[in-house]
Amino acid sequence: MTDALADVANLPGVAEAVADARTAVDRLLGHRILRRRSAEVSTESALRGARASAVLEGASVTLDELRTTENPGDPVVQGALRVSAELGALAETWRHAPRQVLARLHVLAAADAVDAADLGRPRSDDGPVKDVLGLGDPPSPSEVAARLDALSGVLTQPTKAPALVVAAIVHGELLTLRPFGWGDGIVARAAQRLTLVARGLDPKSLTAPEVGHAELSGEYAEALRAYGSGTPEGVGTWIAHCSAATAAAARDSQAICESFMRG
């Protein structure tokens, strides 16, 4: 059986980008505050990740507003918060039933925005698809179905590819497909984070790659379009971007640790 993800990991520049991100994550995981306060760091990271994902999805919200508003009115913000809150419970299922988890993520993300009958179901017609990032027309529903099946198959097969590569492919594929039509960015970014947790790079979910993507938001859509081109160069560009975002997220969580150290 071929290992397609391992082939992707061998693209020019990918190994170096992945190694840099891994170094940043390992540095975070070695912080001494995590011996007794890792749960608090994870909680803060989850809140920051939810805020960043909502902003990337077009919302306007600050961390202070999230801390002080019990029920934010924006459905994008509500969806991002629900997704972030449930990620930890989905990691084990993600390993063997990714389609089931994607459906659940969409239910969480879009509960206040789409009809109940459409929650968790890939789009079946050519209706409107929210395009926050200006990626252009999405693939047809039939192509979406085929590629989701292929992605699920790849994710449930063994691979020698690093977790960062797998996570980047998951994120890029989902946002290229925009399988649900609403909330796809929230779902895709959550799936990236889940992959990093489930594959052992960040088992306690201390980093929020969403924060890194928001920090590098000027490159985010361009890198996604590069992935969507399907060329080796484009895919490599996207993985390098995801690696840089993960490294930035690790540095942000390092700053959380330092803040806790200062009291």
C-alpha positions as CSV (number, residue, x, y, z in Angstrom):
1,M,0.0,0.0,0.0
2,T,1.4,3.4,-1.0
3,D,1.9,6.1,1.7
4,A,0.7,9.2,0.0
5,L,1.2,11.4,3.0
6,A,4.8,10.3,3.4
7,D,5.4,11.3,-0.2
8,V,4.0,14.8,0.6
9,A,6.4,15.0,3.6
10,N,9.3,14.6,1.2
11,L,8.4,17.7,-0.9
12,P,11.2,20.3,-1.0
13,G,11.3,22.5,2.1
14,V,8.7,20.6,4.0
15,A,11.1,18.7,6.4
16,E,12.8,21.9,7.4
17,A,9.5,23.7,8.1
18,V,8.2,20.8,10.1
19,A,11.3,20.5,12.1
20,D,11.2,24.2,13.1
21,A,7.6,23.9,14.2
22,R,8.4,20.7,16.1
23,T,11.2,22.5,17.9
24,A,8.9,25.3,19.0
25,V,6.3,22.8,20.3
26,D,8.9,20.7,22.1
27,R,10.2,23.9,23.8
28,L,6.7,24.7,25.0
29,L,6.1,21.1,26.3
30,G,9.3,21.4,28.4
31,H,8.1,24.5,30.3
32,R,8.1,23.8,34.0
33,I,4.7,25.4,34.7
34,L,3.1,22.6,32.8
35,R,4.0,20.1,35.6
36,R,1.2,21.5,37.7
37,R,-0.9,23.9,35.5
38,S,-1.1,22.3,32.1
39,A,-4.9,22.2,32.3
40,E,-5.1,25.9,32.8
41,V,-2.8,26.6,29.9
42,S,-4.9,24.3,27.7
43,T,-8.1,26.2,28.7
44,E,-6.5,29.5,27.9
45,S,-5.2,28.2,24.6
46,A,-8.7,26.9,23.8
47,L,-10.2,30.3,24.4
48,R,-7.6,32.0,22.2
49,G,-8.0,29.4,19.5
50,A,-11.8,29.9,19.5
51,R,-11.4,33.7,19.2
52,A,-8.8,33.4,16.4
53,S,-10.9,30.9,14.4
54,A,-14.0,33.1,14.7
55,V,-12.0,36.2,13.5
56,L,-10.7,34.2,10.5
57,E,-14.3,33.3,9.8
58,G,-15.3,37.0,9.6
59,A,-16.3,37.7,13.2
60,S,-15.1,40.7,15.2
61,V,-14.5,39.8,18.8
62,T,-11.8,40.4,21.4
63,L,-10.5,38.1,24.1
64,D,-11.8,40.5,26.7
65,E,-15.3,40.3,25.2
66,L,-15.2,36.5,25.3
67,R,-14.1,36.5,28.9
68,T,-16.9,38.9,30.0
69,T,-19.8,38.0,27.7
70,E,-21.6,34.9,28.7
71,N,-23.6,34.4,25.5
72,P,-22.0,36.2,22.6
73,G,-24.6,37.0,19.9
74,D,-22.6,36.3,16.8
75,P,-23.3,32.7,15.6
76,V,-19.8,32.4,14.3
77,V,-18.4,33.2,17.7
78,Q,-20.8,30.8,19.4
79,G,-19.9,28.1,17.0
80,A,-16.2,28.5,17.5
81,L,-16.6,28.4,21.3
82,R,-18.7,25.2,21.1
83,V,-16.2,23.5,18.9
84,S,-13.2,24.5,21.0
85,A,-15.0,23.3,24.2
86,E,-15.6,19.8,22.8
87,L,-12.4,19.1,21.0
88,G,-10.8,17.2,23.8
89,A,-13.6,14.7,23.8
90,L,-13.3,14.0,20.1
91,A,-9.6,13.1,19.7
92,E,-10.0,9.4,20.2
93,T,-12.9,9.1,17.7
94,W,-11.0,11.2,15.2
95,R,-8.3,8.4,15.0
96,H,-10.7,5.8,13.6
97,A,-13.9,7.7,12.5
98,P,-13.0,11.0,11.0
99,R,-16.2,11.4,9.0
100,Q,-18.2,11.1,12.2
101,V,-16.1,13.8,13.9
102,L,-16.4,16.1,11.0
103,A,-20.2,15.8,11.1
104,R,-20.1,16.6,14.9
105,L,-17.8,19.6,14.4
106,H,-20.2,21.0,11.9
107,V,-23.2,20.5,14.2
108,L,-21.3,22.4,16.9
109,A,-20.1,25.2,14.5
110,A,-23.3,25.8,12.7
111,A,-26.1,25.1,15.2
112,D,-27.2,28.7,15.2
113,A,-26.8,29.4,11.5
114,V,-28.2,26.6,9.3
115,D,-31.3,24.5,9.2
116,A,-31.2,21.5,11.5
117,A,-31.6,19.1,8.6
118,D,-28.4,20.4,7.1
119,L,-26.2,20.1,10.2
120,G,-23.4,17.6,9.9
121,R,-24.3,16.8,6.3
122,P,-22.1,17.6,3.4
123,R,-23.8,19.9,0.9
124,S,-25.8,18.0,-1.7
125,D,-26.6,20.8,-4.1
126,D,-25.0,23.8,-5.7
127,G,-26.4,26.3,-3.2
128,P,-24.5,29.2,-1.8
129,V,-21.2,28.5,0.0
130,K,-19.7,31.0,2.4
131,D,-16.4,32.1,1.1
132,V,-14.8,34.3,3.7
133,L,-11.3,33.9,2.4
134,G,-12.1,34.6,-1.3
135,L,-11.0,31.2,-2.5
136,G,-13.5,31.1,-5.4
137,D,-16.0,28.5,-6.5
138,P,-15.8,25.3,-4.4
139,P,-15.8,21.8,-5.9
140,S,-19.1,20.2,-6.8
141,P,-21.0,18.1,-4.2
142,S,-20.0,14.9,-6.0
143,E,-16.3,15.8,-5.9
144,V,-16.7,16.8,-2.3
145,A,-18.2,13.4,-1.4
146,A,-15.4,11.5,-3.3
147,R,-12.6,13.6,-1.7
148,L,-14.0,13.3,1.8
149,D,-14.1,9.5,1.4
150,A,-10.5,9.6,0.2
151,L,-9.4,11.9,3.1
152,S,-11.1,9.6,5.6
153,G,-9.3,6.6,4.0
154,V,-6.0,8.2,4.2
155,L,-6.5,9.3,7.8
156,T,-7.3,5.8,9.0
157,Q,-4.3,4.2,7.3
158,P,-0.8,4.0,8.8
159,T,1.6,6.7,7.6
160,K,5.2,7.7,8.3
161,A,4.4,11.3,7.7
162,P,4.8,13.7,10.7
163,A,1.7,14.9,12.5
164,L,2.2,18.4,11.2
165,V,2.0,17.2,7.6
166,V,-1.1,15.2,8.2
167,A,-2.7,18.1,10.0
168,A,-1.9,20.5,7.2
169,I,-3.4,18.2,4.6
170,V,-6.5,17.8,6.6
171,H,-6.9,21.6,7.0
172,G,-6.1,22.4,3.4
173,E,-8.4,19.7,2.0
174,L,-11.3,20.7,4.1
175,L,-11.1,24.4,3.3
176,T,-10.6,23.7,-0.4
177,L,-13.7,21.5,-0.4
178,R,-15.8,23.6,1.9
179,P,-18.0,20.5,2.4
180,F,-20.8,22.0,4.4
181,G,-21.2,25.5,3.0
182,W,-21.2,27.3,6.3
183,G,-18.6,27.2,9.1
184,D,-16.1,25.2,7.0
185,G,-13.2,27.3,8.3
186,I,-14.0,26.6,11.9
187,V,-14.3,22.9,11.1
188,A,-11.1,22.8,9.1
189,R,-9.0,24.6,11.8
190,A,-10.5,22.4,14.5
191,A,-9.6,19.3,12.5
192,Q,-6.0,20.5,12.2
193,R,-5.8,20.9,15.9
194,L,-7.4,17.5,16.6
195,T,-4.9,15.9,14.3
196,L,-2.0,17.3,16.2
197,V,-3.5,16.1,19.5
198,A,-4.5,12.6,18.2
199,R,-1.1,12.0,16.6
200,G,0.9,12.9,19.6
201,L,2.5,16.2,18.7
202,D,0.5,18.1,21.3
203,P,-1.4,15.5,23.3
204,K,-2.7,18.0,25.9
205,S,-3.8,20.5,23.3
206,L,-1.6,23.3,24.6
207,T,-1.1,25.1,21.3
208,A,-3.8,26.7,19.2
209,P,-2.8,26.7,15.5
210,E,-5.8,28.9,14.9
211,V,-3.9,31.7,16.7
212,G,-0.9,31.1,14.4
213,H,-3.1,31.3,11.3
214,A,-4.6,34.5,12.6
215,E,-1.1,36.0,13.3
216,L,-0.2,35.1,9.7
217,S,-3.5,36.0,8.3
218,G,-2.0,38.0,5.5
219,E,-0.6,34.7,4.0
220,Y,-3.4,32.4,5.0
221,A,-5.7,32.7,1.9
222,E,-2.8,32.8,-0.5
223,A,-1.3,29.7,1.0
224,L,-4.7,27.9,0.8
225,R,-5.0,28.9,-2.9
226,A,-1.5,27.4,-3.4
227,Y,-2.7,24.2,-1.9
228,G,-5.8,24.2,-4.0
229,S,-3.7,24.4,-7.1
230,G,-2.7,20.8,-6.5
231,T,0.9,21.3,-7.6
232,P,3.8,20.0,-5.4
233,E,5.1,23.6,-5.0
234,G,1.6,24.7,-3.9
235,V,1.2,21.9,-1.4
236,G,4.7,22.5,0.0
237,T,3.9,26.2,0.4
238,W,0.7,25.4,2.4
239,I,2.5,22.9,4.7
240,A,5.2,25.5,5.3
241,H,2.5,28.0,6.2
242,C,0.8,25.5,8.6
243,S,4.2,24.7,10.2
244,A,4.9,28.4,10.7
245,A,1.4,28.9,12.2
246,T,2.0,26.0,14.6
247,A,5.3,27.5,15.7
248,A,3.7,30.9,16.3
249,A,1.0,29.2,18.3
250,A,3.6,27.4,20.4
251,R,5.2,30.7,21.1
252,D,1.9,32.2,22.1
253,S,1.3,29.3,24.6
254,Q,4.8,29.8,25.8
255,A,3.8,33.4,26.6
256,I,0.8,32.0,28.5
257,C,3.1,29.9,30.6
258,E,5.3,32.8,31.4
259,S,2.3,34.9,32.4
260,F,1.2,32.2,34.8
261,M,4.7,32.0,36.2
262,R,4.6,35.8,37.0
263,G,1.2,35.3,38.7
